[in-house]
Amino acid sequence: MSRTVPTVRQLLNEEYREWIKMAALLPQEERKALKELLDAALARSDAGSIVPRVIPSETLFILMLVYLKARVDELERKKGKTDTLLEERRGTTMGALA
């Protein structure tokens, strides 16, 4: 017997195909950003299938937000490491000057 109800992954792929049409009207950098967000959401579609929504775009948008939050956290960690290294170098330099 065949499925009559599409899977969440199928619904998200359909949403992807609809939203990616908008990319043609965006500047290249924004087109790249939109594709990255949509790809990131599709890559996490298994997680999105745990809580299926009536409106598939909701799942797509939440998965995009999760991806963005993870990227922000990663960048903050990198910035923290860079700040620590700079402080250590400044301390070493200041110690050498004293």
ZIFEN-V496415 format. One record per residue. PHI is phi in degrees with one decimal (NA if undefined). OMEGA is omega in radians with two decimals (999 if undefined). Layout:
# ZIFEN-V496415
phi,omega
PHI,OMEGA
PHI,OMEGA
This chain:
# ZIFEN-V496415
phi,omega
NA,-3.11
-89.9,3.10
-73.6,3.05
-106.1,3.14
-111.0,3.14
-67.7,3.09
-73.3,3.10
-60.6,3.12
-59.4,3.10
-63.3,3.12
-64.6,3.13
-68.4,3.06
-63.4,3.09
-65.2,3.08
-60.6,3.11
-55.4,-3.12
-60.5,3.12
-73.3,-3.08
-69.6,-3.10
-66.3,3.08
-59.6,-3.14
-64.6,-3.08
-57.9,-3.11
-61.1,-3.10
-95.7,-3.10
-96.9,2.99
-60.8,-3.02
-53.5,-3.11
-63.3,3.12
-71.3,3.08
-60.1,3.12
-62.6,-3.14
-64.4,3.13
-62.2,3.14
-63.1,3.11
-60.9,3.13
-64.9,3.14
-64.9,3.11
-62.7,3.13
-63.1,3.12
-65.1,3.13
-64.0,3.13
-64.2,-3.13
-107.1,-3.04
-63.0,3.08
-62.6,3.10
-64.9,3.14
-66.9,-3.11
-76.8,3.13
-67.4,-3.14
-125.9,-3.11
-63.9,-3.12
-110.4,3.08
-65.2,3.12
-104.6,-3.06
-57.3,3.12
-59.6,3.12
-58.3,3.13
-63.0,3.13
-58.4,-3.10
-67.7,3.11
-63.2,3.13
-65.3,3.05
-65.0,3.13
-64.1,3.10
-60.8,3.11
-60.0,-3.13
-63.2,3.13
-63.3,3.10
-62.7,3.11
-66.8,3.11
-61.0,3.13
-60.3,3.13
-62.4,3.13
-65.5,3.10
-65.3,3.09
-62.9,3.13
-62.8,3.12
-62.9,3.12
-60.8,3.11
-65.3,3.12
-63.7,3.12
-60.5,3.14
-63.4,3.11
-61.7,3.12
-62.8,3.13
-64.3,3.12
-64.2,3.14
-66.4,3.11
-63.6,3.12
-62.6,3.12
-65.2,-3.14
-65.2,-3.12
-64.5,3.12
-64.4,3.12
-69.3,-3.13
-78.6,-3.05
-74.4,999
